[in-house]
Amino acid sequence: MTIVLTALAWILYIILAIIGIFILILLVVLFVPIKYKLEICKNNEDTRAIGKVTWFFRVLSVSFNSKQDPNTTIRILGYKLKSKPSKKDMEDIKEDEDIEKEEPPPLKEETEKELGHKEEKKSFSQNKKIILNNIEYGKKIAGKMYNYPNKRQIMNLTADLGKNIIKKLKPKYFALEGEIGLGPFETGISFGLLSFVLPVIINWENINLTGNFQEEVLNFNVQAKGKFMGWYLAGPTLKYLFKKPIRKLIVYSIKTFQALTKKGTKNERF
């Protein structure tokens, strides 16, 4: 009896340890921030990009420099991992492969080609039928969703979710300066789009852009620095999914899918 109780106790300890490790990993993923720095500089024909991402007190770090070869460096606990082969090494490997490349296989017989064309034609016909059935099925689902009530409320909640996530993920520091000239019409359109999009993501304090309507130029320097956590995505998303209109929409979608699936069991899909 004592042996059985001891075995059960050990099993319980192992289960609790596994649960504890899982919870610890989940907490680390959700609440340990990922920090990043990025700089992109373009001057005439020259473009340079430098970046660094660190996680868990720099236990893991990834560095990037477009002017180096290899351009990506990964470190774990300060130890540099083996980088991918450089461009020169890749060229040498390719030359060796070309030298050792075997002669091309002999051409297939004409009869085998004809049989292959027939099989391809048959396969194409079957795939076409499946694709058409899927398109018809998608139209039915779209029609059902279009007639769903409270669409405006759903759209507002979804827009709020997007704004909340962008607000949490946007860089802590962002600077942009440069000169843009893409032609008179294109430059005006570009500045109009930037003035509409950028305020949603960042503020204008460190933005200094000049439009050149006379000649085509594209010179700029972008710097960004910030951090984000898994909870920035998981938190708002869970809150969004537990909203009553969203819960109803999910239930409605499942029932619609099941109903259409039962009706279309005789048709080939997916």
Backbone as CSV, one residue per row, in Angstrom:
resi,resn,N_x,N_y,N_z,CA_x,CA_y,CA_z,C_x,C_y,C_z
1,MET,0.835,-1.215,0.000,0.000,0.000,0.000,0.867,1.263,0.000
2,THR,1.939,1.192,0.801,2.851,2.337,0.876,3.496,2.606,-0.474
3,ILE,3.851,1.530,-1.194,4.476,1.682,-2.512,3.520,2.355,-3.489
4,VAL,2.237,1.954,-3.426,1.233,2.544,-4.314,1.067,4.031,-4.030
5,LEU,0.993,4.383,-2.746,0.832,5.799,-2.376,2.049,6.617,-2.795
6,THR,3.248,6.012,-2.624,4.466,6.717,-3.042,4.476,6.956,-4.546
7,ALA,4.057,5.936,-5.310,4.003,6.070,-6.769,2.995,7.136,-7.187
8,LEU,1.830,7.128,-6.541,0.816,8.144,-6.852,1.315,9.542,-6.507
9,ALA,2.041,9.654,-5.389,2.579,10.961,-4.997,3.589,11.463,-6.025
10,TRP,4.454,10.552,-6.501,5.434,10.945,-7.512,4.748,11.354,-8.815
11,ILE,3.727,10.611,-9.196,2.976,10.962,-10.404,2.337,12.336,-10.252
12,LEU,1.784,12.598,-9.060,1.167,13.902,-8.796,2.207,15.014,-8.864
13,TYR,3.401,14.766,-8.280,4.472,15.766,-8.326,4.894,16.063,-9.770
14,ILE,5.002,15.010,-10.576,5.405,15.190,-11.971,4.363,16.000,-12.736
15,ILE,3.067,15.670,-12.509,1.993,16.408,-13.181,2.010,17.875,-12.771
16,LEU,2.174,18.128,-11.456,2.228,19.511,-10.971,3.439,20.249,-11.536
17,ALA,4.579,19.539,-11.657,5.781,20.168,-12.219,5.568,20.539,-13.681
18,ILE,4.931,19.630,-14.434,4.653,19.918,-15.842,3.717,21.116,-15.968
19,ILE,2.662,21.142,-15.127,1.727,22.278,-15.160,2.440,23.573,-14.784
20,GLY,3.310,23.492,-13.756,4.049,24.685,-13.335,4.971,25.200,-14.424
21,ILE,5.674,24.293,-15.118,6.559,24.698,-16.211,5.758,25.324,-17.344
22,PHE,4.609,24.726,-17.653,3.756,25.272,-18.715,3.277,26.675,-18.363
23,ILE,2.844,26.867,-17.110,2.378,28.188,-16.681,3.522,29.199,-16.720
24,LEU,4.724,28.764,-16.300,5.885,29.658,-16.317,6.226,30.088,-17.737
25,ILE,6.241,29.128,-18.658,6.528,29.454,-20.061,5.470,30.403,-20.616
26,LEU,4.195,30.138,-20.274,3.115,31.003,-20.748,3.269,32.425,-20.226
27,LEU,3.627,32.559,-18.942,3.818,33.890,-18.354,4.992,34.614,-19.001
28,VAL,6.069,33.855,-19.270,7.242,34.470,-19.910,6.884,34.976,-21.300
29,VAL,6.167,34.147,-22.062,5.787,34.540,-23.425,4.858,35.743,-23.415
30,LEU,3.947,35.791,-22.443,2.940,36.855,-22.420,3.467,38.162,-21.843
31,PHE,4.366,38.086,-20.853,4.687,39.292,-20.095,6.155,39.718,-20.147
32,VAL,7.041,38.923,-20.728,8.424,39.380,-20.894,8.513,40.153,-22.205
33,PRO,8.923,41.410,-22.163,8.883,42.234,-23.380,9.957,41.864,-24.391
34,ILE,9.621,42.075,-25.650,10.567,41.981,-26.763,10.933,43.412,-27.156
35,LYS,12.202,43.750,-27.032,12.657,45.100,-27.346,13.314,45.122,-28.729
36,TYR,13.131,46.223,-29.424,13.676,46.311,-30.769,14.171,47.723,-31.069
37,LYS,15.170,47.774,-31.950,15.695,49.023,-32.501,15.843,48.835,-34.008
38,LEU,15.523,49.860,-34.752,15.568,49.755,-36.210,15.962,51.099,-36.809
39,GLU,16.818,51.033,-37.810,17.192,52.236,-38.559,17.321,51.871,-40.033
40,ILE,16.638,52.614,-40.875,16.711,52.432,-42.324,17.102,53.764,-42.943
41,CYS,18.148,53.728,-43.730,18.658,54.952,-44.355,18.785,54.728,-45.851
42,LYS,18.209,55.616,-46.625,18.318,55.560,-48.089,18.812,56.893,-48.595
43,ASN,19.904,56.833,-49.328,20.502,58.037,-49.897,20.846,57.752,-51.352
44,ASN,20.062,58.326,-52.247,20.199,58.068,-53.679,20.064,56.571,-53.952
45,GLU,21.131,55.933,-54.431,21.051,54.510,-54.764,21.486,53.607,-53.618
46,ASP,21.965,54.185,-52.539,22.491,53.402,-51.416,21.414,53.238,-50.346
47,THR,21.202,52.002,-49.911,20.217,51.710,-48.871,20.879,50.887,-47.781
48,ARG,20.641,51.261,-46.539,21.232,50.566,-45.405,20.161,50.335,-44.347
49,ALA,20.157,49.139,-43.779,19.195,48.793,-42.731,19.934,48.119,-41.584
50,ILE,19.718,48.636,-40.384,20.335,48.084,-39.177,19.228,47.853,-38.153
51,GLY,19.237,46.713,-37.512,18.213,46.416,-36.517,18.707,45.454,-35.458
52,LYS,18.049,45.482,-34.314,18.378,44.561,-33.233,17.120,44.260,-32.431
53,VAL,16.924,42.987,-32.127,15.784,42.537,-31.333,16.322,41.721,-30.173
54,THR,15.885,42.040,-28.947,16.321,41.296,-27.760,15.096,40.831,-26.974
55,TRP,15.266,39.699,-26.306,14.153,39.139,-25.520,14.698,38.496,-24.258
56,PHE,13.941,38.647,-23.185,14.227,37.982,-21.907,15.604,38.381,-21.371
57,PHE,15.768,39.694,-21.143,17.008,40.243,-20.603,18.218,39.854,-21.465
58,ARG,18.017,39.901,-22.772,19.044,39.621,-23.771,19.511,38.165,-23.753
59,VAL,18.686,37.274,-23.216,18.994,35.851,-23.343,19.022,35.480,-24.820
60,LEU,18.095,36.052,-25.574,18.053,35.855,-27.026,18.151,37.207,-27.700
61,SER,19.039,37.334,-28.657,19.173,38.587,-29.404,19.436,38.278,-30.871
62,VAL,18.851,39.098,-31.715,19.017,38.965,-33.163,19.421,40.333,-33.703
63,SER,20.550,40.378,-34.402,21.040,41.623,-34.994,21.029,41.507,-36.513
64,PHE,20.795,42.643,-37.160,20.724,42.658,-38.622,21.440,43.886,-39.139
65,ASN,22.269,43.665,-40.174,22.960,44.766,-40.842,23.076,44.418,-42.313
66,SER,22.412,45.198,-43.141,22.361,44.875,-44.570,23.704,45.048,-45.262
67,LYS,24.646,45.765,-44.614,25.948,46.004,-45.238,26.985,44.958,-44.856
68,GLN,26.619,44.028,-43.984,27.537,42.976,-43.585,27.175,41.674,-44.287
69,ASP,28.136,40.750,-44.327,27.895,39.457,-44.946,28.545,38.376,-44.078
70,PRO,27.784,37.527,-43.382,26.317,37.448,-43.391,25.697,38.622,-42.641
71,ASN,24.457,38.950,-42.988,23.829,40.154,-42.448,23.030,39.919,-41.182
72,THR,22.864,38.679,-40.750,22.069,38.380,-39.565,22.909,37.615,-38.549
73,THR,22.851,38.054,-37.285,23.581,37.403,-36.204,22.618,37.054,-35.080
74,ILE,22.645,35.806,-34.646,21.776,35.342,-33.564,22.649,34.925,-32.385
75,ARG,22.311,35.418,-31.206,23.045,35.073,-29.991,22.083,34.541,-28.936
76,ILE,22.487,33.481,-28.260,21.752,32.920,-27.130,22.689,32.895,-25.940
77,LEU,22.299,33.587,-24.863,23.141,33.732,-23.672,24.520,34.292,-24.030
78,GLY,24.548,35.163,-25.030,25.791,35.795,-25.433,26.624,35.011,-26.420
79,TYR,26.255,33.752,-26.651,27.022,32.918,-27.575,26.445,33.048,-28.982
80,LYS,27.333,33.323,-29.923,26.917,33.521,-31.307,26.657,32.183,-31.987
81,LEU,25.490,32.044,-32.575,25.173,30.840,-33.325,25.825,30.883,-34.694
82,LYS,25.982,29.738,-35.283,26.580,29.650,-36.602,25.689,30.348,-37.609
83,SER,26.242,31.287,-38.326,25.469,32.065,-39.293,25.307,31.276,-40.577
84,LYS,24.342,31.704,-41.365,24.158,31.088,-42.671,25.343,31.431,-43.565
85,PRO,25.650,30.617,-44.572,26.805,30.884,-45.442,26.718,32.255,-46.098
86,SER,27.863,32.875,-46.261,27.898,34.180,-46.917,27.634,34.026,-48.409
87,LYS,27.492,35.161,-49.083,27.225,35.130,-50.520,28.370,34.464,-51.279
88,LYS,29.614,34.736,-50.832,30.770,34.136,-51.493,30.763,32.623,-51.331
89,ASP,30.457,32.160,-50.103,30.393,30.718,-49.872,29.292,30.077,-50.699
90,MET,28.154,30.769,-50.806,27.046,30.221,-51.598,27.434,30.109,-53.067
91,GLU,28.187,31.086,-53.572,28.640,31.024,-54.964,29.591,29.852,-55.177
92,ASP,30.509,29.609,-54.195,31.433,28.473,-54.306,30.681,27.152,-54.289
93,ILE,29.663,27.055,-53.394,28.872,25.824,-53.316,28.136,25.583,-54.622
94,LYS,27.608,26.673,-55.199,26.870,26.536,-56.454,27.786,26.077,-57.587
95,GLU,29.029,26.604,-57.609,29.980,26.183,-58.633,30.319,24.699,-58.494
96,ASP,30.497,24.248,-57.234,30.792,22.831,-57.005,29.633,21.949,-57.450
97,GLU,28.406,22.411,-57.156,27.236,21.624,-57.563,27.135,21.536,-59.081
98,ASP,27.485,22.636,-59.763,27.437,22.623,-61.224,28.463,21.651,-61.806
99,ILE,29.642,21.575,-61.151,30.674,20.663,-61.639,30.267,19.214,-61.447
100,GLU,29.656,18.933,-60.252,29.294,17.555,-59.933,27.930,17.150,-60.471
101,LYS,27.321,18.068,-61.162,25.972,17.788,-61.647,25.996,16.651,-62.675
102,GLU,25.122,15.708,-62.504,25.068,14.570,-63.411,24.427,14.978,-64.730
103,GLU,24.618,14.121,-65.705,24.014,14.371,-66.999,22.508,14.320,-66.882
104,PRO,21.800,15.124,-67.670,20.330,15.110,-67.586,19.782,13.749,-67.970
105,PRO,18.715,13.310,-67.308,18.130,12.007,-67.617,17.597,11.975,-69.043
106,PRO,17.547,10.801,-69.633,17.036,10.698,-71.001,15.580,11.098,-71.082
107,LEU,15.202,11.594,-72.253,13.824,12.018,-72.452,12.880,10.829,-72.393
108,LYS,11.685,11.057,-71.888,10.681,9.997,-71.786,10.150,9.646,-73.179
109,GLU,9.624,8.472,-73.270,9.028,8.030,-74.523,7.797,8.856,-74.855
110,GLU,7.460,8.936,-76.103,6.318,9.732,-76.549,5.029,9.226,-75.944
111,THR,4.904,7.903,-75.801,3.666,7.341,-75.247,3.490,7.761,-73.801
112,GLU,4.582,7.814,-73.040,4.500,8.248,-71.648,4.078,9.700,-71.553
113,LYS,4.544,10.523,-72.488,4.137,11.937,-72.502,2.646,12.072,-72.757
114,GLU,2.157,11.304,-73.706,0.723,11.365,-74.016,-0.114,10.938,-72.820
115,LEU,0.321,9.869,-72.135,-0.410,9.432,-70.936,-0.357,10.509,-69.854
116,GLY,0.796,11.161,-69.745,0.916,12.225,-68.740,-0.010,13.388,-69.035
117,HIS,-0.140,13.755,-70.321,-1.051,14.847,-70.700,-2.496,14.480,-70.374
118,LYS,-2.856,13.245,-70.587,-4.225,12.807,-70.283,-4.500,12.885,-68.789
119,GLU,-3.512,12.434,-67.992,-3.681,12.485,-66.539,-3.774,13.927,-66.056
120,GLU,-2.948,14.805,-66.620,-2.991,16.218,-66.234,-4.333,16.846,-66.585
121,LYS,-4.851,16.500,-67.757,-6.145,17.029,-68.188,-7.257,16.569,-67.266
122,LYS,-7.201,15.285,-66.878,-8.212,14.743,-65.965,-8.113,15.400,-64.594
123,SER,-6.888,15.553,-64.102,-6.680,16.194,-62.804,-7.149,17.641,-62.826
124,PHE,-6.868,18.349,-63.930,-7.308,19.740,-64.042,-8.825,19.840,-64.021
125,SER,-9.492,18.925,-64.690,-10.951,18.922,-64.723,-11.531,18.696,-63.328
126,GLN,-10.943,17.746,-62.584,-11.413,17.493,-61.229,-11.165,18.697,-60.323
127,ASN,-9.969,19.295,-60.422,-9.658,20.462,-59.592,-10.558,21.638,-59.934
128,LYS,-10.871,21.813,-61.207,-11.759,22.900,-61.622,-13.135,22.743,-60.998
129,LYS,-13.635,21.482,-60.973,-14.947,21.222,-60.381,-14.935,21.540,-58.887
130,ILE,-13.872,21.143,-58.202,-13.759,21.405,-56.766,-13.678,22.902,-56.504
131,ILE,-12.895,23.625,-57.325,-12.761,25.076,-57.147,-14.097,25.773,-57.342
132,LEU,-14.852,25.380,-58.372,-16.163,25.986,-58.617,-17.118,25.713,-57.470
133,ASN,-17.084,24.490,-56.922,-17.930,24.161,-55.776,-17.561,25.009,-54.559
134,ASN,-16.249,25.216,-54.353,-15.808,26.031,-53.229,-16.221,27.492,-53.395
135,ILE,-16.166,27.994,-54.631,-16.597,29.376,-54.885,-18.082,29.527,-54.583
136,GLU,-18.876,28.554,-55.028,-20.313,28.605,-54.755,-20.588,28.517,-53.264
137,TYR,-19.824,27.675,-52.595,-19.964,27.524,-51.140,-19.601,28.828,-50.418
138,GLY,-18.523,29.476,-50.883,-18.118,30.749,-50.291,-19.162,31.836,-50.504
139,LYS,-19.809,31.838,-51.682,-20.874,32.810,-51.933,-22.032,32.638,-50.955
140,LYS,-22.378,31.387,-50.662,-23.476,31.129,-49.726,-23.125,31.640,-48.328
141,ILE,-21.881,31.374,-47.899,-21.459,31.849,-46.578,-21.452,33.376,-46.532
142,ALA,-20.941,34.007,-47.602,-20.908,35.471,-47.659,-22.320,36.054,-47.613
143,GLY,-23.261,35.384,-48.298,-24.648,35.850,-48.272,-25.251,35.766,-46.884
144,LYS,-24.975,34.664,-46.202,-25.479,34.507,-44.840,-24.895,35.564,-43.904
145,MET,-23.584,35.808,-44.041,-22.938,36.784,-43.174,-23.394,38.207,-43.485
146,TYR,-23.700,38.462,-44.759,-24.165,39.801,-45.143,-25.504,40.114,-44.493
147,ASN,-26.349,39.108,-44.345,-27.672,39.303,-43.753,-27.655,39.255,-42.231
148,TYR,-26.467,39.115,-41.645,-26.383,39.045,-40.189,-26.716,40.406,-39.586
149,PRO,-27.571,40.450,-38.567,-27.914,41.744,-37.946,-26.744,42.296,-37.126
150,ASN,-26.833,43.571,-36.771,-25.829,44.245,-35.942,-24.441,44.255,-36.590
151,LYS,-24.409,44.355,-37.909,-23.106,44.384,-38.576,-22.311,45.630,-38.170
152,ARG,-22.980,46.739,-38.012,-22.288,47.976,-37.658,-21.632,47.866,-36.286
153,GLN,-22.340,47.233,-35.341,-21.768,47.056,-34.010,-20.526,46.158,-34.066
154,ILE,-20.595,45.104,-34.876,-19.448,44.218,-35.047,-18.266,44.976,-35.649
155,MET,-18.540,45.792,-36.657,-17.482,46.561,-37.308,-16.849,47.559,-36.345
156,ASN,-17.652,48.192,-35.506,-17.120,49.146,-34.536,-16.226,48.455,-33.506
157,LEU,-16.669,47.283,-33.027,-15.859,46.538,-32.065,-14.542,46.075,-32.687
158,THR,-14.607,45.643,-33.946,-13.399,45.198,-34.632,-12.443,46.363,-34.871
159,ALA,-12.996,47.528,-35.232,-12.157,48.716,-35.424,-11.494,49.129,-34.111
160,ASP,-12.244,49.062,-33.016,-11.676,49.387,-31.703,-10.546,48.421,-31.338
161,LEU,-10.721,47.137,-31.682,-9.670,46.155,-31.418,-8.399,46.513,-32.196
162,GLY,-8.564,46.843,-33.477,-7.403,47.215,-34.283,-6.690,48.443,-33.739
163,LYS,-7.456,49.460,-33.343,-6.861,50.676,-32.790,-6.127,50.386,-31.488
164,ASN,-6.719,49.536,-30.651,-6.102,49.200,-29.363,-4.784,48.475,-29.563
165,ILE,-4.752,47.528,-30.511,-3.525,46.775,-30.766,-2.448,47.682,-31.354
166,ILE,-2.836,48.549,-32.306,-1.869,49.481,-32.900,-1.306,50.422,-31.835
167,LYS,-2.158,50.872,-30.934,-1.722,51.778,-29.870,-0.684,51.121,-28.978
168,LYS,-0.863,49.825,-28.689,0.063,49.122,-27.812,1.351,48.719,-28.528
169,LEU,1.265,48.465,-29.826,2.427,47.985,-30.569,3.248,49.102,-31.192
170,LYS,2.725,50.316,-31.237,3.445,51.387,-31.920,4.772,51.689,-31.203
171,PRO,5.778,52.153,-31.931,7.095,52.399,-31.336,7.045,53.462,-30.247
172,LYS,7.894,53.277,-29.259,8.021,54.285,-28.201,8.691,55.541,-28.742
173,TYR,9.614,55.332,-29.668,10.294,56.452,-30.320,10.284,56.212,-31.823
174,PHE,9.957,57.247,-32.577,9.928,57.135,-34.035,10.346,58.468,-34.630
175,ALA,11.297,58.393,-35.560,11.764,59.605,-36.225,11.877,59.330,-37.717
176,LEU,11.444,60.293,-38.507,11.488,60.169,-39.963,11.821,61.523,-40.557
177,GLU,12.857,61.550,-41.356,13.209,62.773,-42.062,13.732,62.416,-43.452
178,GLY,13.508,63.328,-44.388,13.978,63.059,-45.728,13.273,63.902,-46.763
179,GLU,13.527,63.537,-48.015,12.962,64.253,-49.156,12.362,63.226,-50.111
180,ILE,11.119,63.470,-50.506,10.412,62.553,-51.388,9.980,63.300,-52.639
181,GLY,10.328,62.738,-53.785,9.889,63.286,-55.058,9.578,62.157,-56.017
182,LEU,8.318,61.955,-56.311,7.889,60.849,-57.179,7.135,61.358,-58.401
183,GLY,7.262,62.628,-58.676,6.428,63.247,-59.700,5.365,64.089,-59.015
184,PRO,4.884,65.147,-59.652,3.927,66.062,-58.991,2.688,65.350,-58.448
185,PHE,2.036,64.542,-59.255,0.804,63.883,-58.826,1.095,62.827,-57.766
186,GLU,2.097,61.966,-58.015,2.409,60.876,-57.085,2.897,61.417,-55.739
187,THR,3.661,62.497,-55.764,4.152,63.083,-54.516,2.998,63.617,-53.671
188,GLY,2.050,64.296,-54.330,0.883,64.797,-53.600,0.063,63.675,-52.987
189,ILE,-0.147,62.609,-53.767,-0.897,61.456,-53.246,-0.161,60.821,-52.076
190,SER,1.176,60.675,-52.190,1.971,60.045,-51.134,1.885,60.836,-49.840
191,PHE,1.998,62.161,-49.926,1.925,62.980,-48.717,0.524,62.945,-48.119
192,GLY,-0.489,62.855,-48.980,-1.849,62.738,-48.461,-2.046,61.442,-47.692
193,LEU,-1.538,60.326,-48.225,-1.655,59.046,-47.538,-0.860,59.030,-46.234
194,LEU,0.369,59.595,-46.278,1.186,59.628,-45.068,0.540,60.461,-43.969
195,SER,-0.058,61.582,-44.351,-0.714,62.435,-43.347,-1.945,61.767,-42.759
196,PHE,-2.493,60.785,-43.475,-3.668,60.060,-42.974,-3.269,58.856,-42.121
197,VAL,-2.196,58.168,-42.527,-1.818,56.919,-41.861,-0.919,57.156,-40.645
198,LEU,0.104,57.998,-40.798,1.094,58.152,-39.737,0.518,58.612,-38.398
199,PRO,-0.433,59.565,-38.361,-0.961,59.964,-37.053,-1.644,58.836,-36.296
200,VAL,-2.145,57.825,-37.003,-2.769,56.689,-36.330,-1.725,55.873,-35.594
201,ILE,-0.499,55.812,-36.135,0.547,54.966,-35.570,1.457,55.744,-34.627
202,ILE,1.821,56.967,-35.012,2.780,57.752,-34.240,2.316,59.206,-34.192
203,ASN,3.059,60.007,-33.423,2.801,61.446,-33.440,3.810,62.130,-34.364
204,TRP,3.575,63.404,-34.635,4.335,64.115,-35.656,5.555,64.847,-35.094
205,GLU,5.911,64.615,-33.856,6.966,65.411,-33.229,8.307,65.273,-33.960
206,ASN,8.643,64.063,-34.389,9.952,63.827,-34.999,9.833,63.505,-36.489
207,ILE,8.826,64.075,-37.136,8.628,63.863,-38.570,9.046,65.131,-39.319
208,ASN,9.974,64.978,-40.239,10.436,66.127,-41.029,10.614,65.670,-42.475
209,LEU,9.544,65.719,-43.242,9.556,65.288,-44.634,9.369,66.489,-45.555
210,THR,10.098,66.483,-46.643,10.000,67.544,-47.642,9.599,66.930,-48.975
211,GLY,8.640,67.539,-49.620,8.203,67.062,-50.930,8.904,67.796,-52.056
212,ASN,9.404,67.044,-53.006,10.057,67.623,-54.174,9.164,67.368,-55.385
213,PHE,8.523,68.415,-55.878,7.590,68.286,-56.989,8.248,68.539,-58.348
214,GLN,9.563,68.785,-58.328,10.262,69.113,-59.563,11.042,67.933,-60.136
215,GLU,11.650,67.124,-59.272,12.465,66.006,-59.730,12.207,64.779,-58.860
216,GLU,12.600,63.634,-59.380,12.376,62.374,-58.680,13.552,62.080,-57.749
217,VAL,13.289,62.109,-56.474,14.295,61.773,-55.454,13.607,60.972,-54.354
218,LEU,14.383,60.160,-53.681,13.862,59.388,-52.552,14.996,59.190,-51.552
219,ASN,15.131,60.142,-50.659,16.144,60.097,-49.609,15.448,60.211,-48.260
220,PHE,15.735,59.279,-47.372,15.091,59.334,-46.061,15.900,58.565,-45.034
221,ASN,15.599,58.862,-43.789,16.196,58.159,-42.655,15.097,57.879,-41.644
222,VAL,14.920,56.622,-41.298,13.876,56.209,-40.353,14.530,55.551,-39.149
223,GLN,14.114,55.959,-37.967,14.578,55.338,-36.728,13.373,54.986,-35.870
224,ALA,13.383,53.782,-35.312,12.280,53.340,-34.461,12.843,52.523,-33.304
225,LYS,12.226,52.696,-32.161,12.638,51.953,-30.970,11.407,51.715,-30.102
226,GLY,11.276,50.513,-29.591,10.122,50.218,-28.744,10.176,48.813,-28.189
227,LYS,9.060,48.381,-27.649,8.953,47.036,-27.102,7.499,46.595,-27.173
228,PHE,7.298,45.294,-27.163,5.945,44.761,-27.117,5.970,43.407,-26.424
229,MET,4.812,43.026,-25.905,4.661,41.756,-25.206,3.526,40.962,-25.836
230,GLY,3.553,39.660,-25.610,2.489,38.812,-26.134,1.126,39.217,-25.617
231,TRP,1.109,39.772,-24.389,-0.167,40.174,-23.800,-0.801,41.335,-24.550
232,TYR,0.040,42.126,-25.241,-0.495,43.234,-26.015,-1.461,42.741,-27.094
233,LEU,-1.234,41.533,-27.589,-2.132,40.936,-28.571,-3.184,40.059,-27.911
234,ALA,-2.748,39.229,-26.956,-3.667,38.264,-26.340,-4.741,38.953,-25.507
235,GLY,-4.370,39.991,-24.737,-5.332,40.660,-23.866,-6.505,41.281,-24.616
236,PRO,-6.244,42.214,-25.545,-7.356,42.815,-26.294,-8.154,41.808,-27.111
237,THR,-7.468,40.789,-27.644,-8.175,39.789,-28.455,-9.142,38.976,-27.611
238,LEU,-8.717,38.546,-26.416,-9.603,37.796,-25.517,-10.787,38.658,-25.078
239,LYS,-10.504,39.923,-24.768,-11.574,40.843,-24.380,-12.572,41.020,-25.514
240,TYR,-12.063,41.085,-26.736,-12.904,41.228,-27.928,-13.772,39.990,-28.133
241,LEU,-13.185,38.800,-27.977,-13.924,37.557,-28.211,-15.019,37.321,-27.176
242,PHE,-14.869,37.890,-25.976,-15.865,37.687,-24.928,-16.980,38.739,-24.955
243,LYS,-16.891,39.679,-25.888,-17.997,40.628,-26.055,-19.237,39.883,-26.547
244,LYS,-20.391,40.267,-26.023,-21.637,39.552,-26.354,-21.919,39.515,-27.851
245,PRO,-21.821,40.633,-28.595,-22.080,40.568,-30.049,-21.115,39.639,-30.777
246,ILE,-19.860,39.592,-30.334,-18.876,38.728,-30.983,-19.177,37.264,-30.668
247,ARG,-19.564,36.985,-29.438,-19.931,35.603,-29.085,-21.105,35.134,-29.927
248,LYS,-22.085,36.003,-30.097,-23.249,35.648,-30.925,-22.838,35.424,-32.374
249,LEU,-21.932,36.260,-32.856,-21.461,36.102,-34.228,-20.737,34.766,-34.416
250,ILE,-19.927,34.377,-33.443,-19.207,33.100,-33.527,-20.186,31.936,-33.552
251,VAL,-21.190,31.969,-32.669,-22.198,30.903,-32.641,-22.966,30.866,-33.964
252,TYR,-23.336,32.043,-34.457,-24.069,32.130,-35.729,-23.224,31.568,-36.875
253,SER,-21.934,31.880,-36.870,-21.041,31.406,-37.932,-20.916,29.883,-37.898
254,ILE,-20.810,29.325,-36.693,-20.687,27.868,-36.562,-21.957,27.181,-37.053
255,LYS,-23.106,27.711,-36.651,-24.375,27.110,-37.079,-24.552,27.230,-38.589
256,THR,-24.182,28.375,-39.153,-24.275,28.567,-40.606,-23.380,27.582,-41.341
257,PHE,-22.158,27.417,-40.844,-21.213,26.485,-41.458,-21.738,25.057,-41.404
258,GLN,-22.279,24.673,-40.256,-22.808,23.309,-40.116,-23.999,23.083,-41.033
259,ALA,-24.891,24.084,-41.129,-26.078,23.940,-41.975,-25.688,23.815,-43.444
260,LEU,-24.751,24.650,-43.891,-24.324,24.580,-45.283,-23.547,23.306,-45.568
261,THR,-22.823,22.818,-44.572,-22.075,21.578,-44.753,-23.017,20.392,-44.932
262,LYS,-24.083,20.358,-44.140,-25.054,19.262,-44.265,-25.739,19.287,-45.625
263,LYS,-26.034,20.505,-46.116,-26.700,20.604,-47.415,-25.769,20.240,-48.564
264,GLY,-24.476,20.483,-48.348,-23.559,20.276,-49.456,-22.675,19.063,-49.310
265,THR,-23.126,18.056,-48.557,-22.303,16.854,-48.366,-22.084,16.087,-49.663
266,LYS,-22.998,16.230,-50.605,-22.871,15.509,-51.865,-21.904,16.179,-52.835
267,ASN,-21.590,17.461,-52.561,-20.669,18.179,-53.437,-19.255,18.047,-52.916
268,GLU,-18.299,18.051,-53.820,-16.891,17.960,-53.423,-16.399,19.357,-53.057
269,ARG,-15.774,19.452,-51.883,-15.201,20.706,-51.452,-13.869,20.430,-50.794
270,PHE,-13.006,21.407,-50.910,-11.684,21.359,-50.300,-10.970,20.087,-50.720
